[in-house]
């Protein structure tokens, strides 16, 4: 659904859904005083380079019969991109026709997360179109009413939107899901379970906004089914994190965020 937490209970397809938490005030709790972090990182970097140089200079020419431990490390192929174009068609602007492979299921899940985290979910007509495009027909038929109740006018008002889900004059509503990685938890000929680790952006960008655009980190897990030549969602659920340590980046003003949203488009994600 949305990038962070959403209203109501019961997830899409009845698997558990979280709630949206609005900021308590203008203070961003993710940003803490870490003025010495850059200097610390510099010192640590120099020490690491020095140790590496000493180890390289003192390495022996002989080959040891004992294991080096490298055999236990994850292989790069585990997370490397497949290099395959995931799809060549779209439905209502959403990629369709994903390959009947583990990589295809992961590509589908990533792109479905993007669709479910978009601003289109906040207006009834586009929300129904998105749900119909990416869920199985059985799941979609059960979700329309439930989602309409979740995206109530009172909930939209709390986000600074009009009752129909449109932003107020002079405001830019931001809602984006940015997949960082995917993992096939389970894969079979007709079903697959895929987790998508993502960063979300959500909030209202305007001079008078009480809900400024902020970021959140979540993991979205989709249960997929192979239906009529494509992967479709049967159920899904979200959990918090894993979230990295916040950086020291300066928070952008509302004008900068609004321009960035208008100037930078999204992607079609492939595994």
KAGIPE-V791289 format. One record per helix or strand of 3 or more residues. SS is the DSSP state (H for helix, E for strand). FROM is the first residue (numbers start at 1). LEN is the number of residues. If there is no record, write none. Layout:
# KAGIPE-V791289
[[SS:FROM:LEN] [SS:FROM:LEN]]
This chain:
# KAGIPE-V791289
[[H:37:21] [H:70:3] [H:76:3] [E:89:3] [E:94:3] [H:102:15] [H:119:4] [H:124:11] [H:137:14] [H:153:6] [E:172:16] [E:191:15] [E:214:14] [E:230:11] [H:254:10]]
